[in-house]
Amino acid sequence: MLGQMKRQLENSRCFRQGMEKDLEECAEARWLAKPVLDSRALPLDSDNVRLQGPGVMSFEKKHTISGKGSIRLDVPTDGCRRHPSNRAFSVTTMMRLLPGENLERFNRISLWIYVDSPAIANNFMELSIHNQGKHIMPLPGRFEGTHTLGIPHGEWQHVVWEFPYVYRDFVTGISLAIHAHRTPVPAPQGITVYVDNMCLEQVEADHYKGFDLRAGAIAYCHSGYRPEAVKQAYAQSGSGVFYLRNSSGEVTFQGNCVPQANGLRQMDFSPVKAEGWYTLEVDGKKSRPFRIGRDAYIPAAWKTLNFFFSERCGFDVPGIHTECHMDVMSVHPDGRRLPVCGGWHDAGDLTQAAINTAESVFAMLELAIAEREAQPELSQRAKEEARWGLNWLMRTRWGDG
């Protein structure tokens, strides 16, 4: 809601630091609230856990979430041979061995992870299922069979991963790979990871394939709709009439569901132009409240700028990372060198490109112009973020093409 959005902006000082996460509105909250229909514990001990790569593995009795002890991994973050992927200095992997089992009865893994890394706010890890049956997992050269994680420092994190789409007819292991990235000087060059309470679970899995909707879902623009815009939403089924209710619960519009391809039903409420908060209702299903108004897209604009700020490279982003990639250089054939840090990360790594940055800067400047009267603070912040990208574009030019 706009009230929550306003509080997030105020707390972040219009994201001179990143906006606080609204954990009640995230997918993880929905996943963790699912009833577990079946489960099987996967004990972690010296008989079934192996260490691959640099580091030391031990059994920790005191630091545990289950009360039964945890696996401790002391992982170096520097001084190791660079990983062949060039994405980390090294990769330390904890492998929980399995004797070639069919795990199709389960569709989710649950475990708890704690990371002691005072100088690293967010730690990159990969959780993988190793299948040696009809289809090999993880799929070589691809990401299938692997789930990527970002684990913060200093608190136990409950990790769940639904994998109904992963082949698991002959599973030989489940691994947690910890990617070591050099910690800032003078911080200790190492982190400690604790893993506890691993188990397999069966839940009602999320819908993941095709364009049809999951049971009970309504597809609509969560940001909302501008008064003059076409306003449409879709349900997977709808026998007849849908209703649009205002914030008081009163029906302000009703219409007929129109059959579409794939069994979808279209709901069109374009005639509604009065600004306010609304919900859609069809066959007992309800949407979450959404906005109709000129300002409907403003929260999305703020959140997008917040994401760009969080992706800054070569910048100390509070709560995310310190200055980074300061030693990555571009070398001209005549011997000149210049640092290429700056701009914004793409997918969290150093893959900036002039076209990506230029298009982003242009969009931010368009936003700044469009909203300079109605949303002056948003306009100013868009210009500031555009300048960050523009500075990178200008600074990384050699001048001779």
N, C-alpha and C positions, 0 to 999 in steps of 0.2 A: 504494500500500500504506500501511498505518497508520504504518510506520516513516518513509517519505518524508513523509507528512503531518505527523508529529511534528517532523521537522527543519524543514519549512517554517514551522510555527508558532513554533518556538523562534527561528529566524532573524528572524522578523517581530515578535518579542516579543508574540505573540498578536495580530498585525497592528495594533500601534501604528504600523507602516508596512506597506505591502502585502506579501502573501506573494510569494516568488519564484516565477516561472513554471517549471513543469516542462516544458521544451521537448521532452523525449523522448516525452511523452504527448500532444502536440498534433497537430491535423490537418495543420499546416504540415510537420511532420517526415515524415508519411506522404506528403504531396504531393511533397515534394522528393526522396523516395526512389524515386519512380516512374521506370521506364525511359522515356527519350524515344525514340519510334519514328520521328519525323521532325522536322526543324527547318528554319527559314529565318531568317537574320539580317536585322534591320531597322536598317541603319546610321543613325546620327544625325549629320547635318551641315547646313550652311546651305542646301543644296538641297532638303531635305525636312522641315525642322523650322521651325515658326512659333510666335511668342510672341503670346498674346492676354491683354490685361489689363495691369495695372501691373507694372513691374519691368524688369530688364535680362537679356538672354540672351546667352551667349557660349560659345565652345568652349574647354574646359579640357584641356590636354595632360598636366599632372602628376597631378592628382587623378583617378585612373581605376582601375577594377577589371579592365578588359579589357586594359589596356596600350595601347589605341588612342585614348584620350582620352574625355572625357565632355561632356555638355551642362551648363553651369552656369547656374542661374537665381538672380539676386539679387532677393528678393521683399520688398517693404515690408510691414510688419505694422500700420502706423498711418498716419494722414494721408490715407487714400484714401476715395473716396466709398463709402458703405455699399452692399453688394451688395443687389439687389432681394429676395433670399430672406430678408434680415435675419439670416442665420446667420453672416455673416462681414463684416469691414470691406471685403474685396475678395477676388476670386478671380483668381489668375494661372494661366494654362493654357499648357502646352507641347503643341502639336499635331504629331504625326508624320503627315505627309500620305501618302496612298495614292491611286492613280489609279482608284478605283472597282473594286476587285478582289474576286473571289470567294475568300473565305478558309475555305470549308467544309472544306477539307482539314485545317485545324488546329483544335484545340479548347483551346489554352492559350497565354497570353502569359507570357513571362519577362523580367524586367528587374531591374536593381540600382539602388537609390536610397540616397543619403547625404544627411543633413540636418545642417547646422551651425546649431544653435539653442540656445545655452547656457541660455537662460531658459525654453525650452519643452521639456518632457520627451517629449511625444508630439504629432506633427504630423498633422493631418487632411488627407487627400488623396482624390481620386476618380480612378479609372482607367476610361476609357470607350471603347467601340467605336462609331464613327459609321458607320451603315449607311444608305444612301440607296436601297436596293432595294425589294422588295415590302413590307417592313416597316421602318419608320423606327426607328433606334436611335441614342441612348438614347430610350426611349419618353417623349414629352413628358408632364410632370407625374407621372411614375412613376420607379422606380429601375431598371427593366429596362435592361440594356445598360451598367450602371455597377457598379463594384466599389469599395467604400470601404476605405481603408487608414489605419492608425495607424503612422507611421514615427517611431521614437525618434531622439534626438539622438546624433550622434557615432560612428556605425558604419555600414558598408555593410550594407544589408538586401537579401536576395534575395527578390523578390516574384514569386509565380506566381499566375495566375488562370485557372482552368478555366471555359470558357464554351460548353459544348455546347448550351446552351439559348438562346444569343443569335443572332439573325438576322445573317448576315454574307455575303450573296450579292453585295453591291455596297458594299464598305467604302471610305470616302473618308478615313478617318483614325483614329488611336488617340491619345487625349489623356490627359494627367496634369494634373489641376486641383489647385492648392494653395490651400487656404482660409486666409486671413490673419486671425489673431485677435491682438489687441493683446498684446504681451509686457509682463511686469511691469516697472514702473519700479524701478531705473534701468537695466535691461538695454537694449541697442541695439534700436531698433525696426526689425528686419529679420532675415530668415533667408536662408541660402544652401542651395540644393538642387542636387545633382549626380545626373544620370541617365545610365546606361551600360548597354551590353551588352543591348539590347532584341532579342528574337527571338520568333518564333512557333513553337509546338511542337505535336506530336501525341502524346498519351498515352492510356492507357486511363482514360477519364474516370470520376469518381465517379458512382454512381447518384444521381439527383436528383429523379425523378418517380415518383409513385405510392407505394403502401404495401408493395410487394414489396421484398425485401432485395437488397443487392448480392451478387455471387457470393462464396461462402465466408463470409458473415456469419451471426452468430447474434445475435438480439435478446434481450437480457436486462437486468435491472436492474444497472447497473454499480456502484451503491452497495452492492448486496447485498440480503439479505432478513433480516427478523427471524425468530426461531425459530418463532413461532406463525403467521406470515403464509402466505398462498397463495404458492407459488413456481412461476412459470411462465416459460418462454422459448420463442422461436420460431426456426425455420430455414425457408429457402425450399424446401428439399427434405429428405427424410429417409425412407428406404425402410422403416425398421423400428424398431430399438432405439437409444436414446440412453443415454449413461453419465455419471454424476456421479462425479468423482474428487476425493479429498482432497489435501492438500498433499504427501503422500508418493506420490501417483500411484495409490493403491489405489482400485478401484471400490467406492464405498459405496452406490450406488443405480443401478438401471437401470430403464428403462420404455419403453413403446411410444410412438412419435410418432403424434399424433392429427391427421388431416387437417382443415384449416380452409379458409375462403374464400381466394381469391387464390393458391391453391397452397401456402399456409403449412402448416407442421407444428408442432403445439403439443407442448411437453415439460413435463410437470408432475411436480415432485419435492417437492411439499408435505409428504410424510411425513418428510422429513429435518429434524431439529431440533437435531442436535448442532452446537455452535458450532465454527467453523473456516473455513479458506480452501478453496475448491472451484473446479473447472473443469468445464464441460460439453463433451461430445464426441459428435458425430453425423456419420456418413459421412465420417470423416477430418477434419472441421472441429472446431476447438477454440475455446472462449471464452478470454478473459483471466481470471485468478484473481479471484474475488469472495468477499465475506464473507457467512456466515450467523452472525448473532449479534445480541444486543440493541444493540450499538454500531454496527451496520451503517451507519446513516444519520448518524452523528456527523461523519465527514469532509465530507459534503454540507452539513451545518449550518455547519461552520467556513468552508467555501468560500463559502457564501451570505453569511455575515456579512462575509467578506473583500471580496466584491463590493460590498456596501452601503458599507463603509468607503471603498473606492476610488471610489465614486460621490458622496462627500460634496461638497456645494456650499458655497462660502464658507469653505473649509478648506484648509490647506496639506497636501496628500496627498503624502508623499515619493515621488519617482520618477514622479509622474503629473501634478500641476499645483500651482501655488501658489494662494493665496486668489483666489477668482473671483467674478464677478457682484456685487461689492460696490457697484456704482453702479446696479444695477437696482432701481427703486423702484415701490411701489404707492401710488397717489395717491387719497385719499378725496375725495368731492365737496366736503367742507368745507375742503379744502386741506392736510390732514394727509398726511404722507409717511412711509413706513417701508420699509427695505430688505427685499427678499424673498430674499436669499441665505440659504443654510442648507438643511437637509434633504438630500435626495439628488437628483442629476441623474437624469433619465429619458432613456435612449438617449444620454447624454453631453451633453445640452443642458439648457436651463432650462425644463423643462415639468413641474415638480412640480404636484401637485394634492392637496387635502386628503384625498380618499378614498384615493388611492394610499398616501400617507404614513401615514394612520391604520391602514389594513389591515396595512401592513408593521410598524408599531409593535406592533400587537396580536399579530401572529404571533411577533415577537421576545420579547414578554413571556410568551406561552404557552410558548415554548421555554425561557425562563429558569426558569419554574416547574417544567416537566416534568423538567429536568435538574439542578436545584439540588443534589440529593444525589449522583447518579451522576457528573455532570460539572460540578463547581462552577466551574471556570475558564470553561467555555463559558457557563454560566448568567450569570456576572458580566459577561462580554463582551457577551452578548446584551442585558443591561440597559443597559450603557453605550451601545450603538448605538441602542437604542430611545429613550433619553433625547435623543440627537441629533435624531431625527425629531420627538419630542414637543415639544422646545423650539421647533422651527420652527413647529409647529402652533399653539402658544400665542402665540408672538411675532408671527405674521402675522395675528392676529384684530384687527378694529377694535373689537369690543365692541358694535356695534349691528347685527350681521348683515350 
